[in-house]
Amino acid sequence: MAPKLMNAIQYFRYGGGPAALKRVKVAVPDPKADEVLLKVEAASLNAFDWKIQEGIPRPILPRKFPYIPGTDVAGEVVQAGSSVKKFQVGDKVLALFSHATGGALAEYAVAKENMAVARPPELSVPEGAGLPLAALTAHLALTHAGIKFDGSGDRKNILITAASGGVGHYAVQMAKLGNTHVTATCGARNLDFVKGLGADEVLDYKTSEGASLKSPSGKKYDYVIHCAMGIPWATFEPNLSATGKVIDLTPGLGAMMKFAMQKLTFSKKQLVPLILFPKIENFEYVVNLAKERKIKTVIDLKHPWSEAEDAWSRIMSGHATGKIIIEL
Ligand SMILES: NC(=O)c1ccc[n+]([C@@H]2O[C@H](COP(=O)([O-])OP(=O)(O)OC[C@H]3O[C@@H](n4cnc5c(N)ncnc54)[C@H](OP(=O)(O)O)[C@@H]3O)[C@@H](O)[C@H]2O)c1
């Protein structure tokens, strides 16, 4: 049985970073018919969490204040809504919440049955908590690039930018399950780390060679899984194959306009904005890849609940290596 009140972290306005995160006691949410109530064991942070606080997607998100941030959790089912069939009390699950509701930075949270997956015993709580948004995004981008994770299909040259980050480190591992040659960019301190994930070539983005994105072996990229920001089209363009595409995971207005213009002019090289609309079958798929040890969650740092603000500073810094975990 869940208590009536729980500890949670909320913010009440845009901006303010970690100092604006307030520790509060609020009512434990009531699961609807198609939801489960979870006792949260761990949450992971994503770059979009701090962007919502900064008001970058305003006025769409958050829908209202106060807002409990976070979308990714590992937890235990303590109550199941009346129509829930997949789970029962005591089940260990991984869940992805919508950005509209958030809710991860709390002792208890409600998850839709259709956005929760059983956590296999092979996956620890932090390993599981790292997966939802980042691994699903990597999976979606690579699927868009036509990568088949059983190694079949035509060979493709892939560039992955910010390969040391939450999305990027899963993207490198998943890309190498396919028939690919992977070039990756990261900072100098992570060159060996990203090679260890399976990348064939690694570029330090702070060197002039890295900034040019040129493959050391002269390959032209069929697809770029673009997890970094602020790289102009003019830098990508000469490095693409004749029909090369840049899948932009942080598309701004400029990217949307470039995409529209390239469509209108039937350009063969294209910038493709991509936003995750998660599907449960893909969630199950990536959890299974992790269960089978085909991909792993690399953890930047595990923060106790009492130091969640430090975790927030870390994700805001943009310098995480892998995933940032908050344990409850
Ligand atoms: N479209 C969608 O649906 C969707 C879903 C999820 C995430 N995203 C977006 O995808 C992006 C990546 O997310 P994330 O969670 O992976 O971020 P993250 O974990 O915060 O990425 C941090 C890593 O990126 C590296 N990095 C930063 N700038 C770089 C550059 N120019 N070149 C190479 N490496 C660089 C950093 O290395 P150093 O420390 O060495 O600088 C650090 O290791 C974010 O913008 C996020 O909002 C989009």
The ligand as a Tripos MOL2 file, in Angstrom:
@<TRIPOS>MOLECULE
LIG
   48    52     1     0     0
SMALL
NO_CHARGES

@<TRIPOS>ATOM
      1 N1         14.4590   14.1410  -31.2040 N.am      1 LIG1
      2 C1         14.1600   13.5080  -30.0690 C.2       1 LIG1
      3 O1         13.0720   12.9480  -29.9210 O.2       1 LIG1
      4 C2         15.1980   13.4630  -28.9710 C.ar      1 LIG1
      5 C3         15.1320   12.5020  -27.9630 C.ar      1 LIG1
      6 C4         16.1600   12.4640  -27.0130 C.ar      1 LIG1
      7 C5         17.1900   13.4110  -27.0660 C.ar      1 LIG1
      8 N2         17.1800   14.3460  -28.0480 N.ar      1 LIG1
      9 C6         18.2570   15.3450  -28.1430 C.3       1 LIG1
     10 O2         19.4330   14.6730  -28.5240 O.3       1 LIG1
     11 C7         20.5560   15.4190  -28.0500 C.3       1 LIG1
     12 C8         21.5180   14.4740  -27.3460 C.3       1 LIG1
     13 O3         20.9170   14.0520  -26.1280 O.3       1 LIG1
     14 P1         21.7810   13.2870  -25.0270 P.3       1 LIG1
     15 O4         20.8720   12.8990  -23.9440 O.co2     1 LIG1
     16 O5         22.6260   12.2580  -25.6730 O.co2     1 LIG1
     17 O6         22.7440   14.4980  -24.5360 O.3       1 LIG1
     18 P2         23.8950   14.4410  -23.4690 P.3       1 LIG1
     19 O7         23.9410   13.1080  -22.8120 O.co2     1 LIG1
     20 O8         23.7500   15.6460  -22.6080 O.co2     1 LIG1
     21 O9         25.2350   14.6200  -24.3680 O.3       1 LIG1
     22 C9         26.4100   14.9160  -23.6900 C.3       1 LIG1
     23 C10        27.6140   14.4470  -24.4930 C.3       1 LIG1
     24 O10        27.6800   15.0990  -25.7610 O.3       1 LIG1
     25 C11        29.0540   15.4060  -26.0560 C.3       1 LIG1
     26 N3         29.0800   16.5300  -26.9840 N.ar      1 LIG1
     27 C12        28.5270   17.7500  -26.7970 C.ar      1 LIG1
     28 N4         28.7040   18.5200  -27.9100 N.ar      1 LIG1
     29 C13        29.3960   17.7550  -28.8080 C.ar      1 LIG1
     30 C14        29.8750   17.9760  -30.1180 C.ar      1 LIG1
     31 N5         29.6850   19.1470  -30.7560 N.pl3     1 LIG1
     32 N6         30.5000   16.9570  -30.7390 N.ar      1 LIG1
     33 C15        30.7090   15.7710  -30.1200 C.ar      1 LIG1
     34 N7         30.2860   15.5060  -28.8640 N.ar      1 LIG1
     35 C16        29.6340   16.4930  -28.2050 C.ar      1 LIG1
     36 C17        29.6460   15.7310  -24.7030 C.3       1 LIG1
     37 O11        31.0390   15.5420  -24.7510 O.3       1 LIG1
     38 P3         32.0540   16.5310  -23.9490 P.3       1 LIG1
     39 O12        31.7120   16.4050  -22.5100 O.co2     1 LIG1
     40 O13        33.4010   15.9950  -24.2940 O.co2     1 LIG1
     41 O14        31.8020   17.9130  -24.4830 O.co2     1 LIG1
     42 C18        28.9210   14.7440  -23.7690 C.3       1 LIG1
     43 O15        29.6320   13.5270  -23.5930 O.3       1 LIG1
     44 C19        20.0000   16.5150  -27.1370 C.3       1 LIG1
     45 O16        19.9880   17.7420  -27.8350 O.3       1 LIG1
     46 C20        18.5880   16.0460  -26.8440 C.3       1 LIG1
     47 O17        17.7120   17.1120  -26.5490 O.3       1 LIG1
     48 C21        16.2200   14.3900  -28.9900 C.ar      1 LIG1
@<TRIPOS>BOND
     1     1     2 1
     2     2     3 2
     3     2     4 1
     4     4     5 ar
     5     4    48 ar
     6     5     6 ar
     7     6     7 ar
     8     7     8 ar
     9     8     9 1
    10     8    48 ar
    11     9    10 1
    12     9    46 1
    13    10    11 1
    14    11    12 1
    15    11    44 1
    16    12    13 1
    17    13    14 1
    18    14    15 2
    19    14    16 1
    20    14    17 1
    21    17    18 1
    22    18    19 2
    23    18    20 1
    24    18    21 1
    25    21    22 1
    26    22    23 1
    27    23    24 1
    28    23    42 1
    29    24    25 1
    30    25    26 1
    31    25    36 1
    32    26    27 ar
    33    26    35 ar
    34    27    28 ar
    35    28    29 ar
    36    29    30 ar
    37    29    35 ar
    38    30    31 1
    39    30    32 ar
    40    32    33 ar
    41    33    34 ar
    42    34    35 ar
    43    36    37 1
    44    36    42 1
    45    37    38 1
    46    38    39 2
    47    38    40 1
    48    38    41 1
    49    42    43 1
    50    44    45 1
    51    44    46 1
    52    46    47 1
@<TRIPOS>SUBSTRUCTURE
     1 LIG1         1 GROUP 0 **** ****
